Amino acid sequence: MKIVFHTDNIDRIFYSQIIHSHLGDVAYANLAFWNRFKKVRDSWTIHIHPAQDWDGIDGRSDNTGPLNAMIPHGVTGEGIVKAYVIDVDDKGLTSLQNFSAILHEVDHMYLIATLRGVRGTLRNDDLSGNKKGMQMNVSTQEIHDMQQEGKMYQVRAWINTGTWWKKKWTRYSCIALNLPEFVKNYN
């Protein structure tokens, strides 16, 4: 899995650390899923763009344009994740908002890679306009249901807030969908 930054200001190492910490939590929850993901992870690329680069198209012809280009969000397709973030060097509120969008898309990626072709029934109306009871891929259904149900957990990581030669390790946490709990209980 490759992470490509198209931003000027965000701390690339910090963002990579949080993405990998979240994936580590998911891997620890279900090693069999992780082994499936490992087989295809090199075919995935995560692109992180400034929010103002959003072109209004999310990959589906019937759902374009309603998102505010200045709010962190993203879209995931086959082999590619595109996250649009606020391009500010910040380890506070802005990064929390950015990680909410990035990790949501990383969760889509993980389930596409591990549960390809598995279908599920949406338990709730979602923010994309899909309605409760619709059949769709679990990679969309479960992520959007967890979001609507507020199933979250804290991603915790030690990050370097100093320099590379004078490290200062700080505990950082952000919120992500509770994908570790889902994969732990998935048969």
Order of alpha helices (4+ residues) and beta strands (2+ residues): beta-alpha-alpha-beta-beta-beta-alpha-beta-beta-alpha-beta-beta-alpha
